[in-house]
Amino acid sequence: MSSHTSDTVCPLPGRTTSLGNVVVDGPLPDRPDGRALLPARAYTGAAEFALEQDRLFSAGWVWAGYAHWLAEPGAVHPITIGGKPLLMVRGDDDRIRVFHNSCRHRGMALTEEPLVVHRRLQCAYHCWAYRLDGSLSTAPYYGRERGAKVEPEVAATLGLLPVACHVWAGMVFVDLSAAHTDPQVCARDFGERLAPLLTRWDHIDFGRLNLAGERRYDVAANWKLVVENFLDFYHLPFVHPQVGAVTAALDVDDVALHPDIMGGSYPRGAVGKADKTDRVLPWLGDVPAERLERQDIFCVFPNALLFLEADWFQVIGYHPLAPDRTVEHMAVFVDSAAAGAEFEPAREQLTEVLWRVNEQDLPILQRLQAGRHSPAADATNLVSHWDQVTALFQQRVAKRMGGY
């Protein structure tokens, strides 16, 4: 039975190892019992999907997008989180902010396409304009006279409504339920939530990340199947033969760092699978020798899927659009020292391998979604030897949802 490593946050019995972690038995019984942890309608139902948008994606930190989508001051990128339209904006001070995408006059969305503005973002309805920090700049004819201005004390109440956000490792996270949007408060709250992963990856210099490539995938499957497939190490030798022999897939430890951070780790994965590049890329920081061969694969609940090796970092962030439709934004990062022309062939090799692996999963996900419409889907069998992390994910979903 595969063990999974946890810190004391996980409410499961365990025993301490020499590494100071806790190895625990997962939630699955030794024998499959023919009962799915989540009902099939959790993957197909419109009412269930709408409730998830409220209870999962609008309550707590979620992946929103990439910082590189906002490459320069004045860049504006609309997104939808939890069914709510938002705007990511890079200000003149180079800070990334997130606002509700709704004009404070009549609520019109300010833009539905990415754009770059000079100092102000203007609503097309009545031309109310907002500075890049969200404050109201102008409201033409506000007093039904040419040149009439909004009183400063009134204007101060009419800025775009901010959303709590934090940028980490090239990603933008938001919390629609947060009471405070102060960047220091956001950094503290986000850091507390991600602390076990930040500690585990403290050898990585995420400030040196350089984008090697990005692709968008429209996936005909429920978002939970996207996560479950990412956490499924059982299918690797059968669907992705290029990753190596079956013995390589067997050498994985299930890992739970926090109720919202779960996945797996290959202690020798970087050498136990097929090489991705002819030339070794620079490390992402000062990587200790004992970590050079490790592959870490984690879901940061609910919608950030992270894959880390010593020399590259992969992110699949996604936005659920419907019960059977999920848009993935997959990005691959390398160290800034690998950004030059001499490493271009290696970067291209790496990204092509990773694109191919992800694309091999697309028809699998579509068929998994199709199978959820069968009455037999409520009797699927997770097995203890392979599916403990999947069970942890499904339990987390069920707990946050309060049941389906």
Summary of the structure (lengths in Angstrom):
residues: 404
radius of gyration: 22.7
end to end distance: 29.7
largest distance: 77.0
contacts: 1285
relative contact order: 0.17
helix: 30%
strand: 27%
